[in-house]
Amino acid sequence: MPPLKSISVVPTKLGGNRKKPSPTIHADEGTSLALQIALARASRPVVATLTHRYRIGDSLRMTGGGPAIKRTANSCRIVFLLPYEGHGALLYRVRGERESFERIVTEADLTR
């Protein structure tokens, strides 16, 4: 009878993608405790929040849209500030003085 062959599988190490522990900070005479705590915390991404330049009720001038967008230069009033979605431009809901409906425009399309 021929000898049996082994079909065993070599075990792999689990958790190979674990993050390294944060560095330990030693107390120096020149470093305050608040600074040590701030440095020891895990860094988080900081997201800059944009703020709207205009407010609700402001009377502004809306630029024309050109041939691609059916919009004429017109004065308008801001009805609502739309929240920033993390990308793109800040948006406003406006009502043109010569229009009976509201439209959404970017901040770049509005001037004082």
trRosetta pair geometry for C-beta under 8 A, 3 or more apart (Angstrom, degrees):
i j d omega theta_ij theta_ji phi_ij phi_ji
12 16 7.8 -55 159 -35 102 129
13 16 5.6 100 96 -71 99 97
15 18 4.9 19 171 -38 94 116
22 40 6.3 110 125 -167 137 60
22 41 8.0 -119 -145 136 169 8
22 42 6.1 -125 -69 -83 134 73
24 40 8.0 19 -136 -119 36 105
25 31 7.8 -122 167 135 117 160
25 36 5.0 177 113 -152 138 88
25 39 5.6 100 -78 94 153 120
25 40 5.3 -110 9 -72 124 97
27 31 6.8 -149 -152 71 50 109
27 33 7.9 -7 -118 -92 108 71
27 36 6.7 -21 -97 -89 69 156
28 31 4.5 77 54 9 96 105
31 35 5.3 -123 -168 82 86 125
31 36 5.6 95 142 -59 120 94
32 35 4.7 94 59 7 82 102
32 36 7.1 -144 97 -6 44 87
33 36 5.5 -54 -150 35 35 114
33 37 6.4 34 153 -19 67 104
34 37 5.8 -54 -148 36 31 110
34 38 6.3 31 153 -19 65 107
35 38 5.6 -53 -145 38 33 112
35 39 6.2 29 157 -16 66 108
36 39 6.0 -59 -147 39 28 107
36 40 6.2 26 156 -21 64 112
37 40 5.8 -59 -145 36 29 111
37 41 6.8 39 156 -33 62 98
38 41 6.2 -46 -156 16 31 113
47 86 7.2 -38 -164 -127 135 93
49 84 6.6 149 -158 60 76 146
50 84 5.2 144 52 -101 99 156
50 90 5.7 -135 118 -64 131 114
52 55 7.2 126 109 -81 118 46
52 81 5.0 -76 -53 -142 166 129
52 90 5.6 171 -101 175 72 145
52 92 7.3 110 -144 -79 125 99
52 107 7.2 -164 -141 -93 69 126
53 90 7.6 144 2 72 84 151
53 107 6.0 105 21 -156 115 127
54 58 4.6 -119 -171 49 104 155
54 60 6.3 -29 -125 -56 155 140
54 78 5.6 165 129 -47 120 154
54 92 6.8 3 69 -93 121 149
54 107 7.4 175 10 -130 104 92
54 110 6.4 -66 -15 124 151 147
55 58 5.4 111 60 -33 66 111
55 78 6.9 157 104 75 31 146
55 81 7.6 -45 -139 -54 39 127
56 78 5.4 -129 -123 110 38 104
56 79 7.0 5 -142 170 90 14
56 80 6.7 20 -106 -95 109 29
56 81 6.4 -97 -57 -22 89 95
57 77 6.7 -17 -150 -173 30 104
57 78 6.4 -40 16 66 23 89
58 77 7.1 167 82 -148 39 61
58 78 5.0 28 47 13 84 119
59 75 6.4 14 179 176 94 110
59 76 7.5 172 -152 89 55 33
59 77 5.4 -29 -99 -95 65 80
60 75 7.1 170 92 -155 33 67
60 76 5.9 -24 67 65 81 80
60 77 7.5 141 21 -99 74 30
60 78 6.8 51 5 -38 119 95
60 94 7.5 -78 55 -126 113 139
60 110 4.7 18 146 -167 149 103
60 111 6.5 148 -174 71 98 32
60 112 6.1 -68 -125 -101 81 38
61 73 7.1 8 177 -174 95 93
61 74 7.7 168 -157 90 59 29
61 75 5.6 -44 -101 -102 60 67
61 76 7.6 116 -130 20 14 78
61 110 7.2 136 72 -159 49 55
61 111 4.9 -29 65 69 102 87
61 112 7.1 26 14 112 96 11
62 71 7.1 -84 138 166 119 123
62 73 6.7 179 91 -147 63 47
62 74 5.2 -10 57 64 106 76
62 75 7.1 147 11 -125 82 14
62 76 4.6 38 -25 1 121 127
62 94 6.4 161 -76 112 133 157
62 96 6.5 -82 31 -96 145 96
62 105 6.2 -135 -137 -76 114 175
62 109 6.0 19 -156 144 75 98
62 110 6.1 -28 -100 -100 63 68
63 73 5.7 -25 -150 -107 35 90
63 109 5.1 -128 41 -159 98 68
63 110 7.6 -129 -3 -69 85 22
63 111 6.9 68 -48 -1 97 108
64 71 6.0 169 -155 103 48 78
64 72 5.4 -18 -113 -150 97 34
64 73 4.2 -54 -46 -44 88 79
65 68 6.8 -112 149 74 97 68
65 69 2.8 -99 170 88 135 109
65 70 6.5 -11 66 39 140 12
65 71 3.5 85 -14 44 119 101
65 72 7.8 -58 16 -50 85 24
65 109 7.9 5 -87 -134 74 131
66 69 6.1 62 53 35 74 85
71 74 7.6 -107 177 10 83 115
71 103 7.4 -178 -105 126 125 170
74 96 4.5 17 124 -147 142 117
74 97 6.6 -165 171 36 100 81
74 98 5.7 -113 -142 29 127 109
74 99 7.2 66 151 -18 164 107
75 96 7.4 118 81 -152 40 68
75 97 5.2 11 82 1 89 127
76 94 4.3 50 151 166 136 123
76 95 6.2 163 -160 79 91 35
76 96 4.7 -53 -95 -97 99 51
76 97 6.5 -143 -94 -20 42 74
76 110 7.7 -91 61 -116 117 101
77 94 6.6 155 75 -156 34 80
77 95 5.7 -18 59 59 87 87
77 97 7.3 87 -13 -67 94 81
78 81 7.2 28 172 -64 124 73
78 92 5.4 -66 -130 -172 102 127
78 93 7.5 96 -163 73 63 53
78 94 5.6 -48 -102 -99 48 83
79 92 8.0 124 41 168 66 83
79 93 4.8 -65 68 106 103 95
79 94 6.2 162 5 -113 90 24
79 95 5.4 74 -46 -15 124 100
79 102 5.7 -58 25 -125 156 131
80 92 7.3 155 82 -166 52 58
80 93 4.0 13 52 44 98 120
81 90 8.0 -23 -162 176 90 107
81 92 6.2 -32 -112 -113 53 74
81 93 7.9 -115 -52 20 15 81
82 90 7.6 157 69 -179 86 63
82 91 4.0 -21 56 87 133 102
82 92 6.5 -148 8 -86 92 21
82 93 6.3 106 -46 -28 99 88
82 104 6.8 34 -32 -139 148 114
84 90 6.0 -44 -90 -105 96 79
85 88 6.7 15 58 42 106 113
88 91 7.9 13 121 -41 118 103
89 106 4.1 35 105 -150 145 118
89 107 5.7 -149 173 26 108 90
89 108 6.1 -73 -140 -6 152 104
90 106 6.9 109 71 -159 50 68
90 107 4.5 37 68 -30 100 126
91 104 5.5 7 -177 -176 117 104
91 105 7.2 155 -152 81 69 29
91 106 6.0 -50 -99 -101 64 53
91 107 7.6 -103 -76 -31 22 76
92 104 7.1 162 81 -151 40 59
92 105 5.8 -23 62 64 91 78
92 106 7.7 113 17 -145 83 9
92 107 6.8 102 -16 -79 110 64
92 110 6.6 17 34 -34 148 149
93 102 5.3 25 175 168 98 126
93 103 7.4 173 -151 88 60 26
93 104 5.5 -34 -97 -94 66 72
94 102 6.6 161 82 -156 30 79
94 103 6.2 -25 63 64 80 74
94 104 7.8 133 17 -109 75 24
94 105 5.7 -21 17 20 124 115
94 110 7.5 166 -63 -90 152 123
95 99 6.6 -150 -173 79 64 100
95 101 7.4 -159 -129 110 83 25
95 102 4.9 -52 -81 -98 82 76
95 103 7.9 133 -96 16 38 68
96 99 3.6 64 63 15 110 114
96 103 7.3 19 -20 17 101 114
99 103 7.5 -11 122 -13 162 110
105 109 4.4 -104 177 73 115 136
105 110 6.4 120 112 -47 127 97
106 109 5.2 99 60 1 73 101
106 110 7.9 -152 99 -3 46 90
107 110 6.0 -66 -156 36 41 108
